[in-house]
Amino acid sequence: MKNRRIEFPNLRVGGTSWVIEGSLADNLRYLSSDVSDMEIVLFDTQEQSNMPSHDEVRELYDICCERGMTCTVHFPVDICTSPDAGERVSCEDVCLRTIELFAPLEPFAWISHLVGEQRGKIPSDDMKKWCDASRKSAARIAAAVDDKRKVCVETLDYDLTQALDIVDTLGLSVCLDIGHIIKFGYPVREQIKRYMPRTRVVHVHGVKPDGTDHVDLSYFDKDLFAEMIKHMSHGDEKVLTMEVFGRDYERSLAVLENMQR
């Protein structure tokens, strides 16, 4: 096994479970040469699912213990704020089953999307109703984990200030997706400073001039990265995930190796 893990103060650097063809365990072993965390990116539909068995989760746990790795788990569905209560409960139930399945892995964080009935800068035309529904769903999910701070609300296409009261009142954390902040045109340095004290996980990925995101980190501003690392060096340990896939991982790894020097 190679011994060249990327390290920054107070951070566990990670990759995703979609770097090489193979199982979650194959990707975890592969990543463990370079980084110390893996984001498990899940999907679970009637057509396709990559949800593992209980035995596969135990295998992941054994690999983590053997190689000093941790994992973050990205829920396979958004936390639904549909006007239909049944749809909301169905989405919550998927998240609860995911928590039960992966609990033996003792994840570092659970990554969640709070979405509305519309995309864009405002998640709903009725923000009070949206906040109330989102709070109820998030509260039910957070009650199922050992530490509510491990449930991280990810920054998406709307300004997180619209959901910040939910994070604070429930005692949740933030997943600060820097690529999303850049893609949707928010003041990135201001938001890093504002949200970092609440942040447990940070996602980084490149954004091309045409808006294509989740590409390699050669498209990520090096000065911004250095400032971000300084902000992350304080407080509790955090995870910094290179949220890229396939060959973009190796390219991003080379970028981080240069930044580490």
Buried (B, 14 or more C-beta within 10 A) or exposed (E): EEEEBBEBEEBBBBBBBBBBEEBBBBBBBBBBEBBBBBBBBBEBEEEEEBBBEEEBBEBBBEBBEEBEBBBBBBBBBBBBBBEEEEEBBEBBEBBBBBBEBBBEBEBBBBBBBBBBBEEEEBBBEEEEBBBEBBBBBBBBBBEBBEEBBBBBBBBBBBBBEBBBEBBEEBEBBBBBBBBBBBBBEBEBEEBBEBBBEBBBBBBBBBBEEEEEBBBBBEBBBEEBBEBBBEBBEEEEEBBBBBBBBEEBBEBBBEBBEEBEE
